[in-house]
Amino acid sequence: MHNQITGQRRPGDNARVVLYPGQREAVVHTFRHVFCSFLANRAKEKASAFQVMKLMGNSGMEIVLSYFQVDDRELAAAVGGVDFGAMLWAARQEEQI
């Protein structure tokens, strides 16, 4: 991966490793992508986009957001937790100010 500021490749990005016997070698940068995807989607406690950005040393969200996949069930669950009555009440209160 290129450094977002200098445009130069990061040291060790092309280093090849074998994670365990019988496994084909992989580039360290590949591990970085897999780790980022795992944090975003499969970890027991999913990391937020901001947490992934900080852990990976990225300076912006554009690249980080490409790792996140959200399905309709997750979107429905997120909206299901919204108390629309309280939200509308708060909106009315702001209008009166």
C-alpha positions in Angstrom: 0.0 0.0 0.0 1.2 3.5 -0.7 1.6 6.0 2.0 -1.3 8.4 1.6 0.8 11.4 2.1 4.1 10.7 0.4 2.8 8.2 -2.2 5.7 5.8 -1.4 5.3 2.1 -0.6 5.5 1.3 3.1 8.4 -0.9 4.2 7.5 -4.5 4.5 4.3 -4.4 2.4 5.8 -6.9 0.0 7.3 -9.2 2.7 6.0 -12.7 2.3 5.0 -14.9 5.2 3.6 -18.3 5.8 1.1 -18.2 8.6 1.2 -22.0 9.3 2.7 -25.1 7.7 0.9 -26.1 4.4 -0.4 -22.7 3.9 0.8 -20.8 0.8 2.7 -17.7 1.5 0.9 -14.4 1.6 2.0 -10.8 1.4 1.9 -8.9 4.7 -0.3 -6.3 3.0 -2.9 -9.1 2.3 -3.0 -9.9 6.0 -3.6 -6.2 6.7 -6.7 -6.3 4.4 -8.0 -9.5 6.0 -7.5 -8.2 9.5 -9.4 -5.0 8.6 -12.3 -6.9 7.1 -12.4 -9.2 10.1 -12.5 -6.2 12.5 -15.3 -4.6 10.5 -17.5 -7.6 9.9 -16.7 -10.8 11.8 -15.2 -10.0 15.1 -17.3 -10.9 18.2 -17.6 -7.2 18.9 -17.5 -5.4 15.6 -15.2 -2.4 15.6 -16.6 1.0 14.5 -15.3 2.6 11.3 -13.5 5.2 13.4 -11.7 2.5 15.5 -10.6 0.6 12.3 -9.3 3.9 10.8 -7.2 4.5 14.0 -6.0 1.0 14.3 -4.9 0.8 10.7 -3.3 4.3 10.7 -5.5 5.7 8.0 -6.1 9.4 7.9 -9.6 9.2 6.4 -12.7 7.1 6.1 -12.8 6.5 2.3 -10.6 3.3 2.3 -11.9 2.1 5.7 -15.5 2.2 4.7 -14.8 -0.2 1.8 -14.2 -2.9 4.4 -17.7 -2.7 6.0 -20.6 -4.7 4.7 -24.1 -4.1 6.1 -27.0 -6.3 5.2 -30.7 -5.4 5.4 -31.2 -7.3 8.7 -28.5 -5.1 10.4 -30.0 -1.9 8.9 -33.5 -2.9 10.2 -32.0 -3.7 13.7 -30.4 -0.2 13.8 -33.6 1.5 12.9 -35.6 -0.8 15.3 -33.8 0.8 18.2 -34.9 4.3 17.4 -37.6 5.8 19.7 -39.4 7.8 17.1 -41.8 9.3 19.6 -38.9 10.7 21.6 -37.3 11.9 18.4 -40.4 13.7 17.3 -40.9 15.3 20.7 -37.3 16.6 20.7 -37.8 18.0 17.2 -40.9 19.9 18.3 -39.0 21.2 21.3 -36.3 22.6 19.1 -38.8 24.3 16.8 -40.2 26.2 19.8 -36.8 27.6 20.8 
